[in-house]
């Protein structure tokens, strides 16, 4: 039995959308320099499906070997002192993490990404609001 081409294409598209986390668009967050750290970059958030989000960070002027990075509630201007989500440290200018929160939940309330100078110096180097 032959299927019409439109049916085959629709079936393939449903599979691709499901594999990509349900079609929620990726979100890019600008990580702005804080103070005179010189650190800036971007974070790309992608729905990983199953209530998870993949976070890929690239940082410029990263002179520190390990930069602790977190997602926390609030904004860069009005941070909330509540535990959020620990991301993989930025090493050699890059970090990739998968966290147990959906993109829908992550974008429903204010969250922001914090990049700290290092494990010994926890001062804030870069920050970006997830909008």
C-alpha positions in Angstrom: 0.0 0.0 0.0 1.4 3.4 -1.0 1.1 6.4 1.3 0.6 9.9 -0.1 3.7 12.0 0.1 2.0 14.5 2.5 1.3 11.7 5.0 5.0 10.5 4.9 6.3 14.0 5.4 3.8 14.7 8.3 4.9 11.5 10.0 8.5 12.4 9.7 7.9 15.9 11.0 6.1 14.6 14.1 9.1 12.4 14.8 11.6 15.2 14.4 9.6 17.6 16.6 9.2 14.9 19.3 13.0 14.2 19.2 13.8 17.9 19.6 11.8 18.3 22.8 8.3 19.1 21.5 9.1 22.1 19.3 9.7 24.6 22.1 12.0 27.2 20.4 15.6 27.6 21.7 16.3 30.7 23.8 19.5 32.7 23.7 20.6 34.6 26.8 23.2 37.3 26.6 25.7 37.1 29.5 26.8 40.7 30.2 30.1 41.7 31.9 29.7 42.5 35.6 32.1 45.2 36.9 35.6 45.0 35.2 35.7 41.2 34.9 35.9 41.3 31.1 33.8 38.1 30.9 30.8 38.0 28.6 29.1 35.4 26.5 25.9 33.7 25.5 23.8 30.8 26.8 21.6 28.8 24.6 18.7 27.0 26.3 17.0 24.1 24.5 14.1 22.0 25.6 15.6 18.5 26.0 12.2 16.8 26.6 11.1 14.9 29.7 11.0 18.1 31.8 14.7 18.9 31.1 16.5 21.8 29.6 19.9 21.7 27.9 22.1 24.8 28.6 25.1 25.5 26.4 27.3 28.4 27.4 30.2 30.1 25.5 32.2 32.7 27.3 34.6 35.4 26.0 37.7 36.6 27.8 37.6 33.6 30.1 41.0 33.8 31.8 40.0 31.6 34.7 40.2 27.8 34.3 37.0 27.0 36.2 34.1 29.4 36.5 31.1 28.2 38.6 27.8 28.9 36.9 24.3 28.7 38.2 20.7 29.5 37.2 18.8 31.2 40.0 15.5 32.9 40.6 15.1 36.6 40.1 16.9 38.9 37.6 20.5 40.1 37.5 19.3 43.4 38.9 17.1 41.8 41.6 18.6 38.5 42.6 16.7 36.1 44.9 18.8 34.2 47.5 17.2 30.8 46.8 18.9 27.6 45.5 18.4 27.2 41.8 20.2 25.0 39.4 23.9 24.2 39.3 25.4 24.2 35.9 28.8 22.7 34.8 31.7 25.0 35.4 32.8 27.0 32.3 36.2 25.5 31.3 38.1 26.8 28.3 35.3 29.1 27.5 32.5 26.5 27.3 30.0 24.6 29.4 27.2 22.2 28.6 24.6 21.1 31.2 21.2 19.4 31.3 19.0 20.5 34.2 15.8 19.0 35.6 13.4 21.8 34.7 11.3 22.3 31.6 11.8 25.3 29.3 8.2 26.3 30.1 8.9 26.4 33.9 12.2 28.2 33.4 10.6 30.9 31.4 7.4 31.2 33.4 9.0 33.1 36.3 12.1 35.3 36.3 15.4 33.4 36.4 18.9 34.5 35.5 22.3 32.9 34.8 25.2 33.8 37.0 28.9 33.2 36.1 31.3 33.5 39.0 35.1 34.3 38.8 36.2 30.9 40.2 35.9 28.3 42.9 38.0 30.4 45.3 36.8 33.8 44.2 33.0 33.7 44.1 32.5 37.3 42.8 30.1 37.7 40.0 31.8 38.0 36.5 28.8 37.9 34.1 25.1 37.7 34.3 22.1 37.3 32.0 18.3 37.3 32.5 16.3 34.5 31.1 13.3 36.2 29.5 
